[in-house]
Amino acid sequence: LFRIKYLFTGPPASHWRDVLPHTRAQFRLGADTLKYYLSGFKGKAPVYFSHNPLAGAFDSVLFIAFISQSVSGLTMFLFHEEEGGHANHEVTHTHGAEAWPPEWLLNMHDIGAAVIILFVLAHFIALGAHDLFERRGLVSSMISGRKFFNDEELKELEDKQRLKNKP
């Protein structure tokens, strides 16, 4: 909940406009980033000041998984009446002819948990690959807020910013 609130109230580098890709420039940069990944991190890495737009697209899916987990978990918790059924996914009671919780809700919750685990693992692998191949201090920048760029990369970022602000 804090991260979702921070998407709307945080500084520009943490704002949803930077995290979730929605502009042509972000989609173009996301496509360039995908090509860079598919090349095995060979060639020149795409330069972006704060958030990787391709990662932002995956973050959108992750936020949906978080919401799905919250809703399905709260639903099962609030309508749970008997002890013992919650931990091992047994049917706890019936509403009319329907068993509660329904099998599809249990499956949705299980799949959501697996998706979140896979995203966490992929996130750590991607962070390691970025730090290893790009040497921009991505992991430390998540804590300090400072990334490392060489002079050429800084000029490229400044040029992009100048074009973005041009009327």
Secondary structure, DSSP 4 states (H G I P E B T S, - for coil): -HHHHHHHHS-GGGSHHHHS--SHHHHHHHHHHHHHHHTTS-SPPP--SS--HHHHHHHHHHHHHHHHHHHHHHHHHHT--SSSHHHHT---EEETTEEES-HHHHHHHHHHHHHHHHHHHHHHHHHHHHHHHH-S-HHHHHHHS-----HHHHHHHHHHHHHHH--
